[in-house]
Each structure stands twice: as C-alpha cells, then as structure tokens.
Amino acid sequence: MVGQDTSHLLERFTIVGDLEAACFVPWIRRHAAKLGLSPTIAYTSSRRIEIEVAGPEELIDMMEMGCSLGPIEVWVERIVRTAISGERT
C-alpha cells in the first residue's frame, strides 16, 4: 500500500498485579504470536512481568489490551509502557 506507515516501535511492558507467571508467560507468547509479534521476556515474578515488544504501534496496542484482559488465572492491576526506541527498521 502506498503511504502506509511501516515504522516499528520497541516498547517495554511492565505488567503488575496478581500474576501466575507459570501460565501467564506462555499465554503472552501465544498471544504475541497471533499478532505476529515476538516478545522478549525480561523479568518474571508473581507480582511483576516485564516484556519487550517490537512492532507496529497498532499491534503493540492490541498486545497491551490482550495482556490487560489476560487468562482467568491472573489479575492485571496495571501495565506501564515505556518506549525503548522511537523507530526500528
């Protein structure tokens, strides 16, 4: 498509809540794969998970929405998004 924005963002998600990392991390990977994203898991605990996600802004937004709803075993209180870099090629 002509004029389509193909820039990719790189962002870190800090997911905080009552998280069962043993089931949530595989769920995050499956959800990202469905969106065509490849997350890098940087940190996991029962209260916080940090992931890095690269891709178009719209897909990263969809990833955030999916994580906020998550599987039934987790309760996400908040997700903090931090831009790591503005654009990738």
Order of alpha helices (4+ residues) and beta strands (2+ residues): beta-alpha-beta-beta-alpha-beta
